[in-house]
Amino acid sequence: VDSACKYLIKWKNLGDSTEFVLMTNQDLKNEQYISIGLSFDAEMGDDWVVMCKFFKNDSFSIENYFNTGKST
């Protein structure tokens, strides 16, 4: 990640799937996360979210969520 850029999201269409890369130059601490939401419209809600969570023991998890409802 360039030092002037705090976050970078890249993606590549692989035909039947898409590869995503989320990067940050921020020093993420325990119990923090970076995530991206994917939407088919310009509103928050009813969208897919991918989250990378960091834990106290220096481990991490990648989790998928679906946000329901819409915000205005």
Salt bridges, closest charged atoms under 4 A:
ASP27 OD2 - LYS29 NZ 2.57
ASP41 OD2 - LYS70 NZ 2.56
GLU63 OE1 - LYS53 NZ 3.48
